[in-house]
């Protein structure tokens, strides 16, 4: 966020969107994904960090469905984040996620539930 603001940077800081930090759990199939603004860790794709375009904006993620692109070695994967209740384990998260992943059997949609940290 905007800590230690100097006067010159105040306007830019107030105008900049706050990046969201999401923790997502895959429900079909099982996976983990963390999204911090434009940086993504997706355990299905290994240990790497990937880029999300555009970055997840905290002010918008709970208001409207957004389509993003996850840049990976497999190519660009479409990722959809929806502001809708998503049941996982014994609770519900405020966001659902769908990503199209290239598997050995061809493209497959992965589904998950996300919460904002």
N, CA and C atoms as a LAMMPS dump frame, in Angstrom:
ITEM: TIMESTEP
0
ITEM: NUMBER OF ATOMS
351
ITEM: BOX BOUNDS ff ff ff
-5.0000000000000000e+02 5.0000000000000000e+02
-5.0000000000000000e+02 5.0000000000000000e+02
-5.0000000000000000e+02 5.0000000000000000e+02
ITEM: ATOMS id mol type element x y z
1 1 1 N 0.839 -1.179 0
2 1 2 C 0 0 0
3 1 3 C 0.886 1.245 0
4 2 1 N 0.342 2.364 0.418
5 2 2 C 1.045 3.631 0.338
6 2 3 C 1.619 4.024 1.686
7 3 1 N 2.738 3.447 2.058
8 3 2 C 3.394 3.782 3.316
9 3 3 C 4.497 4.786 3.047
10 4 1 N 4.823 5.592 4.053
11 4 2 C 5.907 6.572 3.968
12 4 3 C 5.776 7.43 2.711
13 5 1 N 4.681 8.122 2.598
14 5 2 C 4.388 8.923 1.408
15 5 3 C 5.039 10.294 1.513
16 6 1 N 5.699 10.719 0.451
17 6 2 C 6.191 12.093 0.34
18 6 3 C 5.136 12.881 -0.408
19 7 1 N 5.108 14.162 -0.205
20 7 2 C 4.09 15.008 -0.811
21 7 3 C 4.039 14.832 -2.32
22 8 1 N 5.191 14.752 -2.98
23 8 2 C 5.209 14.615 -4.436
24 8 3 C 4.555 13.321 -4.894
25 9 1 N 4.656 12.272 -4.07
26 9 2 C 4.09 10.979 -4.455
27 9 3 C 2.673 10.763 -3.972
28 10 1 N 2.117 11.694 -3.217
29 10 2 C 0.793 11.532 -2.642
30 10 3 C -0.273 11.331 -3.711
31 11 1 N -0.289 12.174 -4.726
32 11 2 C -1.309 12.078 -5.765
33 11 3 C -1.191 10.757 -6.514
34 12 1 N 0.031 10.353 -6.864
35 12 2 C 0.226 9.09 -7.575
36 12 3 C -0.202 7.912 -6.721
37 13 1 N 0.088 7.961 -5.438
38 13 2 C -0.271 6.88 -4.538
39 13 3 C -1.785 6.761 -4.406
40 14 1 N -2.47 7.88 -4.263
41 14 2 C -3.92 7.857 -4.126
42 14 3 C -4.594 7.401 -5.404
43 15 1 N -4 7.691 -6.549
44 15 2 C -4.589 7.322 -7.824
45 15 3 C -4.285 5.875 -8.204
46 16 1 N -3.223 5.295 -7.664
47 16 2 C -2.827 3.933 -8.025
48 16 3 C -3.778 2.924 -7.392
49 17 1 N -4.222 1.927 -8.168
50 17 2 C -5.082 0.902 -7.589
51 17 3 C -4.294 0.045 -6.605
52 18 1 N -4.967 -0.395 -5.55
53 18 2 C -4.327 -1.278 -4.583
54 18 3 C -4.348 -2.689 -5.145
55 19 1 N -3.192 -3.317 -5.223
56 19 2 C -3.167 -4.67 -5.753
57 19 3 C -3.708 -5.622 -4.7
58 20 1 N -4.443 -6.616 -5.159
59 20 2 C -5.042 -7.586 -4.255
60 20 3 C -4.109 -8.77 -4.067
61 21 1 N -4.189 -9.374 -2.901
62 21 2 C -3.484 -10.621 -2.626
63 21 3 C -4.543 -11.698 -2.437
64 22 1 N -4.541 -12.675 -3.33
65 22 2 C -5.531 -13.745 -3.276
66 22 3 C -4.865 -15.071 -2.978
67 23 1 N -5.547 -15.896 -2.209
68 23 2 C -5.141 -17.269 -1.975
69 23 3 C -6.254 -18.136 -2.54
70 24 1 N -5.892 -18.984 -3.503
71 24 2 C -6.894 -19.79 -4.195
72 24 3 C -6.597 -21.273 -4.021
73 25 1 N -7.662 -22.035 -3.821
74 25 2 C -7.567 -23.479 -3.66
75 25 3 C -8.371 -24.111 -4.777
76 26 1 N -7.723 -25.011 -5.514
77 26 2 C -8.403 -25.689 -6.615
78 26 3 C -9.351 -26.744 -6.103
79 27 1 N -10.551 -26.755 -6.657
80 27 2 C -11.555 -27.744 -6.287
81 27 3 C -11.671 -28.829 -7.354
82 28 1 N -11.336 -28.533 -8.589
83 28 2 C -11.393 -29.504 -9.677
84 28 3 C -10.387 -29.122 -10.747
85 29 1 N -9.239 -29.738 -10.766
86 29 2 C -8.637 -30.641 -9.786
87 29 3 C -8.082 -29.835 -8.625
88 30 1 N -7.405 -30.5 -7.702
89 30 2 C -6.825 -29.816 -6.547
90 30 3 C -5.543 -29.09 -6.953
91 31 1 N -5.425 -27.819 -6.572
92 31 2 C -4.216 -27.027 -6.807
93 31 3 C -4.197 -25.867 -5.831
94 32 1 N -3.061 -25.209 -5.746
95 32 2 C -2.92 -23.979 -4.967
96 32 3 C -2.417 -22.885 -5.886
97 33 1 N -2.949 -21.696 -5.704
98 33 2 C -2.504 -20.537 -6.473
99 33 3 C -2.507 -19.333 -5.543
100 34 1 N -1.428 -18.59 -5.558
101 34 2 C -1.402 -17.313 -4.853
102 34 3 C -1.201 -16.23 -5.89
103 35 1 N -1.966 -15.164 -5.736
104 35 2 C -1.896 -14.028 -6.647
105 35 3 C -1.606 -12.8 -5.806
106 36 1 N -0.532 -12.114 -6.126
107 36 2 C -0.18 -10.864 -5.451
108 36 3 C -0.037 -9.81 -6.528
109 37 1 N -1.131 -9.094 -6.783
110 37 2 C -1.122 -8.106 -7.86
111 37 3 C -0.943 -8.791 -9.201
112 38 1 N 0.259 -8.661 -9.779
113 38 2 C 0.55 -9.275 -11.071
114 38 3 C 1.474 -10.472 -10.985
115 39 1 N 1.791 -10.921 -9.767
116 39 2 C 2.677 -12.069 -9.572
117 39 3 C 1.865 -13.271 -9.121
118 40 1 N 2.115 -14.415 -9.751
119 40 2 C 1.338 -15.621 -9.469
120 40 3 C 2.258 -16.803 -9.216
121 41 1 N 1.938 -17.572 -8.196
122 41 2 C 2.544 -18.887 -7.979
123 41 3 C 1.422 -19.899 -8.156
124 42 1 N 1.636 -20.878 -9.026
125 42 2 C 0.606 -21.859 -9.377
126 42 3 C 1.268 -23.225 -9.299
127 43 1 N 0.971 -23.998 -8.268
128 43 2 C 1.706 -25.24 -8.031
129 43 3 C 1.546 -26.273 -9.14
130 44 1 N 0.497 -26.185 -9.926
131 44 2 C 0.324 -27.12 -11.036
132 44 3 C 1.411 -26.935 -12.105
133 45 1 N 1.943 -25.723 -12.201
134 45 2 C 2.954 -25.423 -13.215
135 45 3 C 4.368 -25.472 -12.659
136 46 1 N 4.554 -25.968 -11.444
137 46 2 C 5.894 -26.079 -10.871
138 46 3 C 6.214 -24.948 -9.924
139 47 1 N 7.502 -24.747 -9.719
140 47 2 C 7.979 -23.803 -8.717
141 47 3 C 8.051 -22.348 -9.184
142 48 1 N 7.811 -22.087 -10.455
143 48 2 C 8.029 -20.753 -10.998
144 48 3 C 7.042 -19.706 -10.53
145 49 1 N 7.419 -18.472 -10.77
146 49 2 C 6.531 -17.33 -10.572
147 49 3 C 6.117 -16.88 -11.966
148 50 1 N 4.875 -16.515 -12.094
149 50 2 C 4.336 -16.142 -13.391
150 50 3 C 3.745 -14.742 -13.314
151 51 1 N 3.521 -14.152 -14.479
152 51 2 C 2.981 -12.792 -14.548
153 51 3 C 1.515 -12.834 -14.942
154 52 1 N 0.701 -12.025 -14.258
155 52 2 C -0.722 -11.911 -14.541
156 52 3 C -0.987 -10.538 -15.136
157 53 1 N -1.662 -10.53 -16.288
158 53 2 C -1.966 -9.274 -16.974
159 53 3 C -3.477 -9.184 -17.177
160 54 1 N -4.114 -8.096 -16.776
161 54 2 C -3.602 -7.063 -15.877
162 54 3 C -3.527 -7.607 -14.452
163 55 1 N -2.779 -6.926 -13.584
164 55 2 C -2.724 -7.345 -12.187
165 55 3 C -4.111 -7.288 -11.553
166 56 1 N -4.323 -8.084 -10.521
167 56 2 C -5.597 -8.078 -9.802
168 56 3 C -5.673 -6.805 -8.964
169 57 1 N -6.735 -6.069 -9.135
170 57 2 C -6.971 -4.8 -8.447
171 57 3 C -7.991 -5.032 -7.331
172 58 1 N -7.599 -4.745 -6.1
173 58 2 C -8.465 -4.993 -4.944
174 58 3 C -9.79 -4.247 -5.024
175 59 1 N -9.799 -3.056 -5.601
176 59 2 C -11.034 -2.271 -5.677
177 59 3 C -12.025 -2.828 -6.695
178 60 1 N -11.559 -3.689 -7.599
179 60 2 C -12.439 -4.219 -8.638
180 60 3 C -12.771 -5.698 -8.479
181 61 1 N -11.917 -6.449 -7.777
182 61 2 C -12.056 -7.897 -7.749
183 61 3 C -13.385 -8.357 -7.138
184 62 1 N -13.928 -7.626 -6.19
185 62 2 C -15.2 -8.005 -5.577
186 62 3 C -16.413 -7.397 -6.272
187 63 1 N -16.175 -6.528 -7.265
188 63 2 C -17.293 -5.84 -7.939
189 63 3 C -17.689 -6.452 -9.262
190 64 1 N -16.724 -6.993 -10.018
191 64 2 C -17.079 -7.475 -11.346
192 64 3 C -16.173 -8.616 -11.781
193 65 1 N -16.681 -9.42 -12.699
194 65 2 C -15.91 -10.519 -13.273
195 65 3 C -14.805 -9.942 -14.13
196 66 1 N -13.607 -10.485 -13.985
197 66 2 C -12.448 -10.001 -14.725
198 66 3 C -11.755 -11.164 -15.419
199 67 1 N -11.324 -10.918 -16.642
200 67 2 C -10.505 -11.879 -17.366
201 67 3 C -9.071 -11.378 -17.359
202 68 1 N -8.152 -12.271 -17.03
203 68 2 C -6.728 -11.974 -16.98
204 68 3 C -5.996 -12.981 -17.857
205 69 1 N -4.751 -12.7 -18.137
206 69 2 C -3.891 -13.621 -18.874
207 69 3 C -2.712 -13.97 -17.975
208 70 1 N -2.491 -15.276 -17.784
209 70 2 C -1.335 -15.753 -17.027
210 70 3 C -0.263 -16.136 -18.035
211 71 1 N 0.851 -15.398 -18.019
212 71 2 C 1.958 -15.668 -18.935
213 71 3 C 2.82 -16.779 -18.356
214 72 1 N 2.94 -17.903 -19.083
215 72 2 C 3.71 -19.06 -18.619
216 72 3 C 4.57 -19.593 -19.765
217 73 1 N 5.39 -20.585 -19.443
218 73 2 C 6.185 -21.253 -20.474
219 73 3 C 5.301 -22.044 -21.433
220 74 1 N 4.111 -22.427 -20.981
221 74 2 C 3.153 -23.141 -21.827
222 74 3 C 2.423 -22.2 -22.783
223 75 1 N 2.618 -20.93 -22.6
224 75 2 C 1.902 -19.929 -23.381
225 75 3 C 1.021 -19.112 -22.461
226 76 1 N 0.188 -18.299 -23.035
227 76 2 C -0.712 -17.444 -22.262
228 76 3 C -1.99 -18.202 -21.926
229 77 1 N -2.295 -18.278 -20.63
230 77 2 C -3.464 -19.019 -20.163
231 77 3 C -4.522 -18.045 -19.665
232 78 1 N -5.759 -18.116 -20.199
233 78 2 C -6.822 -17.235 -19.716
234 78 3 C -7.249 -17.624 -18.302
235 79 1 N -7.41 -16.611 -17.441
236 79 2 C -7.809 -16.811 -16.058
237 79 3 C -8.975 -15.87 -15.771
238 80 1 N -10.057 -16.419 -15.269
239 80 2 C -11.276 -15.654 -15
240 80 3 C -11.513 -15.647 -13.491
241 81 1 N -11.684 -14.461 -12.913
242 81 2 C -11.989 -14.322 -11.491
243 81 3 C -13.375 -13.691 -11.379
244 82 1 N -14.273 -14.401 -10.659
245 82 2 C -15.657 -13.937 -10.529
246 82 3 C -15.975 -13.627 -9.073
247 83 1 N -16.688 -12.523 -8.829
248 83 2 C -17.118 -12.204 -7.465
249 83 3 C -18.389 -12.972 -7.114
250 84 1 N -18.233 -14.269 -6.877
251 84 2 C -19.381 -15.092 -6.511
252 84 3 C -18.963 -16.088 -5.438
253 85 1 N -19.893 -16.411 -4.561
254 85 2 C -19.61 -17.343 -3.471
255 85 3 C -19.139 -18.675 -4.042
256 86 1 N -18.137 -19.25 -3.384
257 86 2 C -17.531 -20.483 -3.866
258 86 3 C -17.339 -21.424 -2.672
259 87 1 N -18.032 -22.572 -2.659
260 87 2 C -17.902 -23.495 -1.533
261 87 3 C -16.617 -24.313 -1.622
262 88 1 N -15.85 -24.309 -0.527
263 88 2 C -14.629 -25.115 -0.459
264 88 3 C -14.489 -25.636 0.972
265 89 1 N -14.207 -26.921 1.095
266 89 2 C -14.112 -27.581 2.398
267 89 3 C -15.381 -27.3 3.191
268 90 1 N -15.264 -26.684 4.35
269 90 2 C -16.452 -26.43 5.178
270 90 3 C -16.828 -24.956 5.221
271 91 1 N -16.37 -24.196 4.233
272 91 2 C -16.642 -22.755 4.236
273 91 3 C -16.964 -22.281 2.828
274 92 1 N -17.096 -20.984 2.669
275 92 2 C -17.351 -20.361 1.381
276 92 3 C -16.405 -19.181 1.232
277 93 1 N -15.837 -19.017 0.037
278 93 2 C -14.998 -17.855 -0.235
279 93 3 C -15.78 -16.883 -1.109
280 94 1 N -15.359 -15.608 -1.177
281 94 2 C -16.118 -14.615 -1.938
282 94 3 C -15.82 -14.612 -3.437
283 95 1 N -14.815 -15.385 -3.868
284 95 2 C -14.415 -15.348 -5.279
285 95 3 C -14.275 -16.758 -5.835
286 96 1 N -14.635 -16.902 -7.118
287 96 2 C -14.367 -18.162 -7.813
288 96 3 C -13.379 -17.879 -8.932
289 97 1 N -12.685 -18.933 -9.343
290 97 2 C -11.626 -18.799 -10.329
291 97 3 C -11.74 -19.919 -11.348
292 98 1 N -11.461 -19.608 -12.603
293 98 2 C -11.372 -20.611 -13.659
294 98 3 C -10.154 -20.275 -14.501
295 99 1 N -9.326 -21.277 -14.771
296 99 2 C -8.169 -21.085 -15.628
297 99 3 C -8.12 -22.23 -16.627
298 100 1 N -7.828 -21.911 -17.864
299 100 2 C -7.697 -22.918 -18.913
300 100 3 C -6.229 -23.331 -18.97
301 101 1 N -5.96 -24.608 -18.673
302 101 2 C -4.599 -25.14 -18.604
303 101 3 C -4.4 -26.156 -19.719
304 102 1 N -3.222 -26.11 -20.325
305 102 2 C -2.879 -27.097 -21.346
306 102 3 C -2.333 -28.33 -20.623
307 103 1 N -3.008 -29.476 -20.779
308 103 2 C -2.573 -30.723 -20.166
309 103 3 C -2.135 -31.691 -21.268
310 104 1 N -1.643 -32.845 -20.86
311 104 2 C -1.229 -33.855 -21.845
312 104 3 C -2.416 -34.358 -22.665
313 105 1 N -3.627 -34.161 -22.154
314 105 2 C -4.842 -34.563 -22.868
315 105 3 C -5.503 -33.404 -23.603
316 106 1 N -4.838 -32.252 -23.654
317 106 2 C -5.377 -31.073 -24.305
318 106 3 C -5.824 -30.035 -23.292
319 107 1 N -6.463 -28.945 -23.746
320 107 2 C -6.895 -27.875 -22.837
321 107 3 C -7.942 -28.371 -21.841
322 108 1 N -7.826 -27.928 -20.607
323 108 2 C -8.78 -28.307 -19.569
324 108 3 C -9 -27.125 -18.642
325 109 1 N -10.249 -26.893 -18.275
326 109 2 C -10.57 -25.839 -17.304
327 109 3 C -10.344 -26.354 -15.896
328 110 1 N -9.611 -25.554 -15.091
329 110 2 C -9.408 -25.822 -13.67
330 110 3 C -10.281 -24.832 -12.919
331 111 1 N -10.942 -25.279 -11.848
332 111 2 C -11.821 -24.417 -11.069
333 111 3 C -11.321 -24.33 -9.635
334 112 1 N -11.517 -23.159 -9.022
335 112 2 C -11.102 -22.99 -7.642
336 112 3 C -11.854 -21.875 -6.948
337 113 1 N -11.549 -21.736 -5.66
338 113 2 C -12.161 -20.727 -4.813
339 113 3 C -11.045 -19.867 -4.213
340 114 1 N -11.296 -18.552 -4.113
341 114 2 C -10.258 -17.63 -3.642
342 114 3 C -10.791 -16.744 -2.527
343 115 1 N -9.863 -16.378 -1.643
344 115 2 C -10.168 -15.369 -0.637
345 115 3 C -9.099 -14.3 -0.713
346 116 1 N -9.463 -13.118 -0.238
347 116 2 C -8.533 -11.99 -0.233
348 116 3 C -7.812 -12.003 1.11
349 117 1 N -6.477 -11.922 1.053
350 117 2 C -5.688 -11.897 2.299
351 117 3 C -5.488 -10.465 2.738
